[in-house]
Amino acid sequence: MRAFYVEADWEPKPGYKLSERESGTRRSARGNSIWRNIRGRVVDRPDPKIRAPDEVLLKVGVAGICGTDAHLLRNDDDGYTKYDGHSKYPIITGHEFSGEVIEIGSGVKSLRIGDLVSVESMNWCGECDPCRKGMFNQCKNNEEQGLTYDGGFAEYVTVKSKYCYLLNDIVCFYGDKMTAFELGSMIEPTGVAYNGLFVRGGGLRPGEHAVVFGAGPIGLSAISLLKASGVAKLICFETAEERRHLAKNCGADYTYDPSVLTKEGINPSELLMDITGGQGISLFAECAGANNATYPVMAGALAIGGKTVQIGHSMGKMTLDIHPYMINACSISGSNGASGHGIFTNVIGLMASGRIDMRKMVTGRIHLEDIEDGVTQASNRTSGKILVSVSYSRK
């Protein structure tokens, strides 16, 4: 089969102390401290085989290029990957994908050959303490398809059936197999935003106001979800003009370039208070990872009982004035992943009712053979979601 195969050299940085798990499995906890000379290309690889009774074999339909996929292929000045998360190489990357079941293991009861499914990327164990508490995204034994074992940038892939979610309702609503594949590939990033907004962040009441920082695919997903939840005024801050246009298309009522506001001497916090008639913002979604710039804005525009949810990955430390959060009885929640809590099921429900249409954030559709061009597009910080068609095409 054809697949996007990524290789790297295992060269722990001087002074980096390997954990027992890292040493034993060559799976890094912090990729940018270990993996050097990352390189990827589309090559022929052996077809995967079902090796356990709870596995299914999928013919991949569509896969989405995540910022992570682009980031891990970038090398720093010393040749180390810029991706700081868990990873293992060599590997077929791709963790946002959908496909058709073409073979099932002997123990699979929930799926049939011919089913279209979306796949949960975080493979929680169900046995560690976080999993037993229902905190699947914090699983201590988490593996991630496309990062620690072969993923969806390939013609075929094996998946445990418990991580598969049927797309039947989406097929029924749109009557189109390819649309189901495309939307199915975007359930994972939409679920990341859903987890942050509604599970970790606690959501908001219809009629309250919200702000999204950053209009990359996760920010655009957050905008779409907030619009569907009945937010009154929805504001997005984003520096790229192209992404501000996408934010409007996904439902933002106001979009601003924070760098322009600074040049014009406009205080973003005061602007938010003016827009909301002095009520302030009930829910901030930080999807930019620009914490030193975004948290001061939030501190000056918090509604009483307001919430901040940190979804974007931020490197390094920041300075935070906690006083406004204290006196306004506000909260800050961290969020990671999209597993458990009915997230995939609920996102599918929203898609299958037309409440959200994540195709609005798609800015590129390419074939697997051209995936390197797609990765370049996904790296430019102006695009939305880039989709990779693998084994199927529109007729």
Buried (B, 14 or more C-beta within 10 A) or exposed (E): BBBBBBEBEEBBEEEEEBEEBBEEEEBBBBBBBBBBEBEBEBEEBEEBEBEEEBBBBBBBBBBBBBBBBBBBBBBEEEEBBBBBBBBBBEBBBBBBBBBBBBBBBEEBEBBEEEBBBBBBBBBBBEEBEBBEEEBBBBBEEBBBBBBBBBBBBBBBBBBBBEBBBBBBBBBEBBEEBBBBBBBBBBBBBBBBBBBBBBBBBEBBEEEBBBBBBBBBBBBBBBBBBBBBBEBBBBBBBBBBEBBBBBBBBBBBBBBBBBEEBEEEEEBBBEBBBEBBEEBBBBBBBBBBBBBEBBBBBBBBBBBEBBBBBBBBBBEEEEEBEEEBBEEBEBEBBEBBBBBBBEBBEBBBBBBBEEEBBBBBBBBBBBBBEEBBEBBBBBBEBBBBBBBBBBBBEEE
